[in-house]
Amino acid sequence: MKIVKEGYKFIGGAALLTVLTYFCVSHYAAIIPGVLTGFFAFFFRSPSRQIPEDDLVLVSPADGTVMQVTQVPYDDFVKKPCTKVTIFLSVFNVHVNRSPIQGAIKLQQYTCGRFLPAYEKSVGFENERHMIGIENKHTRVTVTQIAGILARRIVSWVTLNDKLSKGELYGLIKFGSCTEVVFPDTIEVLVKKGDKVVGGETIIGRITEENKQVSHKRN
């Protein structure tokens, strides 16, 4: 179990407040900042995961609950009709994000926005979000980190043309959020609304024979 570096200042600040409260106020009063210290350590955890080796499967980019599995008539990056899987992350879920496939980042886009609750249907259009498009020899996918009502910061550790392994960590959303992954509708979908998923481990899709080759032609 690791703690991502973005959590150090939260954990350190809460721990310092705990010590000061203990000595300056009372040991009873120190319970509250002590619990907060534990929560920050829990929230910013990054557990190790067993990543499936099969090149033809897509893994979940996040821990959480599948909110929706919907059809997208056309995606500008994938260049064809797609399926979109939306995953809600509560404050108790692991909040680091992982690449659903191995590939290179060919699109990166950050959009400022509002901070509606992450379970609202319109958050993918209105909230702060960060999208990357990943391409390999088999397919293209997009993954979007979307801020929630408590989230005010989306963290990305990658940039354009970086190469990612399947299940590799690439970012973090702080304090409540959702993640969307979009892939060609020829890929078999293996999750449904209400399913619990584990980032980097749960297989959410499987590439079929007709979707193995990527067309690089831009319409």
N, C-alpha and C positions, 0 to 999 in steps of 0.2 A: 504494500500500500504506500503510495506516494502522495505528497501534498504539492499541488501546482504552485509555482512561485507567486502568482497573483494573490494567493491567500495569505502570504506571510505577514503583510502589513495589517490585515484584519485580525489574524490570530495574535500577532505581537501586541497590537494596540489593546485588544480585549484582555490579554494576559496582564499587561501593565496596569490596566484599570482595575483588574481583580486584586493585584498586589496592593495598589494604593488604597483601594477601598477597605481591604482587610486591615491594614495598619492605621489608616486615618479615620475610618468610620467604625466598622465592626465586622467580625467574621461572618455574621448572618447576612449583612448587606453585600458581602463579597460573593454570595452565592449566585446572584443574578449575572454579574459580568463573568463569573466562572462558567456558568452554563453557556453564555454567549461565546466564550472562548472555545468550548467543546463543539458548539454548533458550527463555528467557522472552520474548525479542523475537519469536521464531518463533511461540510458542504464542499470544500475545496479538495477533497480526496480524489485520487486517480488510481483506482485499483487495476491490477494487471488482468489481462483478458486472454482467453484462448481463441485465436483468430482462425476461422476455417481456411484451409489451404486451397480449396477448389476455386480455380480462377473464374468459374462460370456462376458463382453465387454472389449476391449483394448482401452485405451485413448492415444492420441498423447503425445509423450515425450517432445515436444517442440512447441513453436509458430513459424509460418512461412508459407511457400508455399511448397506443395508437388511437388518435382522435378521429381520423378520417382516412378513407382510401377512396380517392376520387379520380375521375378521368379528366385529362386536360386535352382539349382539341388539338393544340399545337404548342410546342415549346421552342422559343427562339434559339436556344443553344443546342438542344437535342435534334432539332429540325424534323420532328415528326410527332404524331399523337403520343401522349404519354399517360402514365399513371403517377399520381402524387400521393405519397404517404406522409401524413402529418402526425408528429409525435409530441405529446405534451409532457413537459418535465416539471414536476412539483419541486418545491424547495428541498425535499428529502431525497431526490434522485441525484445521481452523479451528473455533473453539469459540463464535463469535458465532452467534446465532439470528436468523432472518428470518421475517417474516409470510408465510404461504403464499398469502394473498389480500389484496385491498384490503378494508378494512372498519373497523368500530368495535368496540372491546373491550367486550363486554357481560357478561363473566364473568371474574373473577380470583380465584384460590385458591392459597394457599401451604400446603403440608403438611410438617410436620417428619417425619423418619423415619430409617431406618438408612442405611448406606453400603455396600451389597453391590456386587460387581463389576457394571458396567453391562451386561455381556452376559448376566447371569442373567435368566431369564424373569419372575421375581417382582419385579423392581426397580420396575416401574410401580405396584405396590401397597405396597411396603415402604419404599422409599427416599425421601429428601427430594425434593420436587418442587414445581414451580410451573406452574400451568395457566392459560391464558387462552382465552376463547371469543370468536371473531371472527364478526361478522355483516355481510353486505352484502345487496343486493337479490336476489342469486341463491341464496345458500346460507349455511350456518353451518359452522364448523369449530372444533375445539379443538386447541391445541398445548400439549404438556406437556414442560417441561425436567426431566430426572431426573438427580440426582447419582449419581456412581459411587463406586468404592472410594477414589479419590484426591480426589474432589470434596467439598469441605466448604462450598461457597458457591455459591448460584445468584443471579445478578444480573439484575434487571429494571429497564429504563429507562422503563417505561410504567405506566399506571394505568387504572382503570376509565373508560370512555367516551372514551379517547384514540382518535384515528383513525390507522390505519396504511395506508401504501401497500403494494402487493404487493412483496415482497422487502425491505421496510424493516427495518433492524436494530431489535430490541426487547429483547435480553438476551444473557446470556453464562453459560456453565457452566464453572467452573474445574477443569481437570485430570481429564479422563476422565468420560464421561457417555453418556446417550442421550436422544433426543428422539422423542416420539410425536405424530403428527398423526392426528386422527379426523375423518372427513367422511362424508356420506350415501352409502349403498351404491349409489345411483343414479348417482353420479359414476364415470366410467370410470377404472379404475386403470391407470397406465402404467409401474409399476415392479414388480419381483418380488424375492424373497429373493436376496441376494447382489449386487444391483446397487450400483454406486458412484454416489453422488449429490452434487451441488454445491448448496449453499444459495443460494437466489435465482435459480438458473439451470435446474436440472433440473426438467422438468415431471413431476410425480408423478400428476396426475389431470386429467381434462377433464370439465367440467360438460355434461351431456346436456340435451336439450330438456325432458324431464319434471321436471328438477331446477332449472330457472331461477328459479322463483318460490319465495320463502321463506314458509312459513306462520308467522305470529307468534302463533298460538293456542297457549296453554299447556295441555297435557293435565293 
